[in-house]
Amino acid sequence: MGNSKIKKRPAKLFLAYSAFTFFLYYFGAYDYPKNNQVLLIVYLVICNAAMYFGFIGGCSKSYQIQPDAPAFPIKRWMSVLMWISLLTILPKFYIFTRISFANANELVEKILLFGVDAQDLYTEHHKIEAVTGIWKYINYLVVLSSPFVWMYYVLSMLLWEKLSIRKKIASVFIWVMTILQYVISGTNVGIIEFIGFFATCRIVAGIGKKKKVRAKRHRIVTVGGTQIRIPGKKILLSAGAIVLAVLVFSTVMNSRIGKSYTNSLGSGVFRAFYSEEGVNRILPDSVKPVYAYISRYFAGGYRGLALSFDMPFQSTYGVGHSSFLLNNAGSLSEELWERTYNMQVYHAYGYPYDASWHTAFLWIANDVSLAGVPIVLLILMWLFGKAWSKYLDTGNLAAFLLFMIYAKIMFFISANNQAFRTFDTMFAFWALALCMRQSDRWNWRIRIDKL
């Protein structure tokens, strides 16, 4: 059975991370306005408590392996996912970037521009119009197949050692193409997401492996008569992933914003002024830009949430949690957007309804009201906790994929509802959630040497 401490660890880590993002709101590089200050603090305490206890409750149950159940055909399934990914990755790249590999010069030029002027790439990307003609129907295919591509994208990281040479080559190609589309668009979200997914998958892949020596967090070596404590692989991998993500994030934001990070953000009641007080007073000058970028990216969304407490609830009928669904609601799209808290805050205070960050709490509230968010979070996190426990106890890969969506939600929770904003993980969530019970009829612990 999975260790109870390991089962509870994700909830504890993300609770600490959520508290850190709110710390940035109050003590970060910007003096954010403190509208509805007491109400905001109380509300976030309730929401975070709902998330924590929901996950803990979900992972408290243990699961048994079904030895007589048929083995899940993972080798065949991975082959199917690989070919779906390979067939759609290039059309998806073109639709996302409008760059053909036949135009190698433009491709190289934009890649080189990424570290110099990502803002130019970012602005140009947002001017891209919707595809027409035959590409419109190809795009439908890309969207519908996206959850399967995402599943292979993640599982190939988790099962890397077991992949055949052919699948390893295909996986690297898919990873590179996915990262490239974000490089060319001047955005960092996909690159940071890849780093986070890869590090998480490699750490999780090591859980439960039999070792000759009891696992230790640190290893002691003696050099020249001096004992040196070397961190364990998991700690090194986690630290390396965080450092790499910060470096990528800083590089992109520096090329997009540069020294203008000292300017105020927004205007009116939601204006935030750069401040040299607080933590900034003790930081070296070389670190202050990075701290500012992180503060505005992961804390700015709380401004919209604080302003939303003054707005009435108007239901968006189950689509308001996702900008993808709102934008693709056809003739109802404009009306539904008007009903969102985001748009109401925009009309009342001028805070951008989609261009600026809004926390996942506010996106969910569009469908269930601000009062209903803690209830939704409790149920949602219970499902994710159950999936995590099921994976640790039985090796259920469908449960693991559902857990990875949890990781994506929690990492971006203070910025946006990223897991439901993008169609790949949104469709993957519903497919996995609905198929979770059916996945129990398989034996996931059958040994497979090569996939």
N, C-alpha and C positions, 0 to 999 in steps of 0.2 A: 504494500500500500504506500501511497505517497506520504512523505513526511509532513506532519501538520504545520511545522514552521515554514517549509517551502510553500505549502499551499496558501498560507496567509501572507507570505512575503510581498506578492504583487500589490495587495491592498495597502500594506504599510508604506511601500515605496511610493506609490502614486498619491497617497494621502500627504506624505511629506513633500512631494513635488507640487501638488496643488497648493499647499500652504506657502511654498516658495514663490509661486507665481503671484499670490496675493501679497506677499512680502514686497515683491517688486512694485506692486501698485501703490503701496504706502511708503516704501523706503527706497525705491529704485532711483534711476537717474532723472526722472521727471516728477514734478509736483502736480500730480493728477488732481482734478477737482474732486471734492469729497461730498458730492450730492447724496442725500439719503444715506449718510455714513453708517449710522447704527443699524438701519434696516438692511443694508448691504452685508454687513458683517454677520448679523444674525441669520440672514438667508443663506449665505455661503457656508456657515457652520452646519446648518440643517442639511443642505445639499451634500456636503462632504461626509457628514455622518451617515446619510442614506446610502451613499456610494460604498463607504467602508463596511458598514454592517450588512449591506446587501451582498457584497462579495464574500465576506466572512461566512455569512449564512449559507451561501451557495456552495462554498468549498468544504463545508463541514461534513458533508456526506461522503462515504467511501463507496467505491464501486469494485465489483468482482469481475475478473476475466472469465469469459465463457469458453472453457477449453474445448467443448464439443461443437461450438459454433464454427461455421465455415470461415476460412481465412479471407480477409479482404483482399481483392485482386489489385494490390497496390502497384505492382509492376505494370500491369496493363493500363491502370488508371493514370499513372505518371506518363506513360507513352502517349495516351490520348491528350492529356493536358499539354504536353510538350508540343505536339503537332498543332494544336489549336493556337498556342502561343506563337509559334514560328510563322504560321500562316497569317496572323493578324498584326504582328508587331510592326512590320514595315508600313502597312496602310495606316495604322494608328499613329506612327511617327509622322507621316506626311500630313495627316489631318490636323495633328497637333501643332506642327511647325511650318507646314507648307513648303518644306524643302525636300527636294528629291536627291537621292544619292547620285543621280546622274550629274548633278551640279556640285561637284566635290569642292570647287573653289569657295562657293558661298558657305558650304558646311564648315570648312576649316576656318574661314574668316569669322563666322559667328562663334565658334568654339574659342578662338583666341580673344574675341571681344568680351567674353564672359567675365574674365578677371579684371578687365580694364573699364568697361562701361556696361555693366549688367542692366542699368536703368534703360538704356537705349533698346536693348533686347526685350526688356520687360514691356516697355511702351509699344514697341512694334508688334509684339505678340498679342497684346490686347486690342489691336486694330484688325486682327484677322476676322474676316467675315465667315458666316456659316457656309459649309460646302454645298454645292448644287450638283445637279445632274446625276451621273452614275455614282459619284462619291457620296452623295446623300444616302444612298442605299448601302454602300460599303460601310458608311459610318454606323448605320443601324446594326450591321453585323458585328462591328467592332464593339459597340456598346453591349450587345447581348452576350457576346463571348467574353467580355471583360472579367466577370467573376472567376471564370476558369483560368484565364491568364494570370490573375492575381494569385490564385491558389497554387499554380505551378511556381510562380515567382517566389513565394514564401516557402513552399515545401522543398524546393531545390536547395534552399539555404539550410533547412533543417536536416535533410537527408543527404547532404553533400558527399559524405564518405561512401555511401552505398550506390551513388549514381554511376552508371557506365560512362566511359570516355565520351561517347556520343552525346549523352544527356548533359555531361559537364560542359562540353563545348557549346551546346545549345543554350544552357543556363547562363553562361558568361555572356553570350551574344544578347540574350534577352535583357540581362542586367544592364549591359552597356547601352543598349538602345533606349531603355527606360531612363537612365541617368542623362543621356545625351539630349532627350527632348526637353528636360528641365534646364540643362545648361544653355541650350539655344534660346529658350524663352526667358532667360534671365531670372529664374526663380530658384529658390533653395529648398522648398518644401519636399520635393521628390527625392533630392539627394540626401537630405537629413533623414527622411523616412527610410531610405535604403540602408543607411548606416545603422539606424536603430533596429530595423528588422533583422539585418545580418547579425549584429551583435547579440540580440535577444535569442535568435535561432541557435547560434553557436553555443550560448550559455545553456539554453534549455536542452540542447542535444547531449550535453555532458551530464545532465541530471540522471541519476540512477545507474550510471555505468559502474560496473564492478571494477574495483581497483585493488591492487595488491597491498597498498598502504592506505591507511585511513586518510581520507581527504583532509587537507589542511588549508586554512586561509592564507598562511604564509609558510615559506620554506627558509630555513636557516642554513647559510653556507659560511664557511670560514675562509677568509682571504688574508694571508699574511698575519695570522694569529688573531684577526679581528672578525667577530661574528657580524654578518650582514643579513638582515631580514628581507627576503624577496617575496613580494606579494604573489598570491596564487594566480592561476591562469584566468579565472573568472573575474578577479579584481582588476587584473591588467587589461583584459579585454573590455571590461566596462569603462575603465578610465580612458583607454585608448579611443573607444567609440565616442565618449563625451568630448574629448579634446579634438578629435577629427571633426565632429559635428560643429563644434564652436568655431573652428578654423574656417570651415566651409561657409557657415552662416556669416561670420565676420567678413570674409572676403566678398561675398555677394552683397551684403548690406553696405560695405564700404564703397564698392564700385557703383552702387545705386544711390546712396545718400551722401557718402563722403563726410566732410566736416559740417554739413548742414544739420547733423544730429543735435547741435546745440540750439537750433531754432525751436520755437514753440510748436506744439502740435495742435492742429485744429483751430477753432475760434469760438467765441461766445462762451457759453456756460461749460462747454466740454474742453476748453483750451487747457493744455498741459505745458508748463514751462520747464525747460531744462534747469536742473539744480546741481550746484556743486556741494550741497550739504549732504548729510547722512553718510552712507557708505562711500559716496564719491570722494569724500574728504580724505579717506585713507588709501584710496586706490592710486596706483601709478598712472601718469598721464597716458601711457601706452595702452592701458587696460580700459580706460574710461569710455572710448568709443564702443568697444565690445559690450560693456555693461549697459550702455545706452541703447544699443541695437536690441539686446535681449529684453530690456525693460519695456521698450515700445512694442515689441512683437508679442510678448507673452503676458503683458499686463494691461495694455491699452484697451482691450475688449471689455474690461470691467467698467469703463466709463459708460458704455451703452447700456449695460445691465443696470447700473445705478439710476440712469435716467428713465429706464423702462418702468420703474415702480409707480410713476405718475400716469402711466398709460392704461386705458381700459383693455380688457381681454376681448378679442374678436377671433373666433376659431378659424383656422385655416384648413380644417377638415382633413388632417393627417398628412399634408404635404409641406407645411410650413417649417418643418425641421430641416429641410434640404433645399438649398438654392437650386440644385439640379432639377428637382421636381417642380419647384416654383417657376423656373424658367421654361420648363417644357410642359406646362399645363394648358397650352394652346390659347384659346380665346379667353380663358379664365385667369391666365397668368397675371395680368395687370391688377385685376380685382383682388386676387389672393395676396399679392405683394402688399397692396394697400391695407390689408387686414393684419399684417405682421406687426409685432412690436418694433422691429427694425425700422419699418417705414413710418410708423407713428412717431418714433423718436426723431427721425429725420425731419418730418414736417414740423415738429414742435421745437426742436433745438438745432437742426442743421447737421446733426451727426450722421455721416454717410450710412445708408442702410445696407450696402453690400461691399463698397470699396474699402471701408474700415472694418476692423475685426469686431465681431460680436461673439461672446462666449457661447459654448454649446448649451449652457443653461437657458439662454434667451431663445436660441433656435428651437429647442424642445418646447419651450413655453408657448411658442406660436400655435401649437396644436392643443396643448392641455392647460394653458394658463401658468403663470408663475407659481401659483399654489400647487399645481399638479406635478410640477417638475420633480420634487423629491420622491414622489410615489413612483414615477416612471423610472427614475434613477435606481431606486431600491429594487425594482423588478428586473431592470436591465442588468445591473451588477450581480444580482443573484444568478441570472443565467450565465454570465461570464465566469463567476466563481464556480459554478457547477461544471462548466466546460473545462476549466483549469484542473479541477479535481479529477474529472473523468480522464483527462489526458494523462495525468501523473499515475493514476491507478491502472489504466488499461492500455495506454498508448494510442488512444483514439485520435487519429489525425484530423478528423472533422472538428473535434472538440478543440484541438490545438489551433486550428485556423480561426475558430471563433474567439479564442483567447487573444490572438494577435490583433483582431479587430478591436478588442477591449484596450489593448496597449496603444493603438492608434487614437482611439477616442480620448483616452486619458492624457496622452502627450499633448494633444492640441486643445484640450478642454477649455483652457482660459482664452484661447485665440478664436476658435471657430468649431463648428461641428464637422470636422474634416472627414470622418469616416462615412458620413451620410451626404457630404457635399460632393464627393466624387462617386461616380456611378459604379466603379469596380467593387469597392468595399461595401457600398450600400446594397447592391444586388447579392454580393457574397454573403452578407449578414443574413438576409432573409432566406436565402437558399440553405445556409448552414443551420440556422435556427429551426427551420421547418423540418429539416432532415435529421436533426440530432437524435431523436428517438429511434429512427430507422437504423442509424449507425450502430446502435447497441447490439444488433443481431450478428455483427461480425466479430471475429477474433482478430484483434489488431497486434497481438504479440507473437505471431508466427515469424520465425527468423528468416530474413531475406538477405542474402549476401550481396547481390547486385540487382539494381533496378534498370 
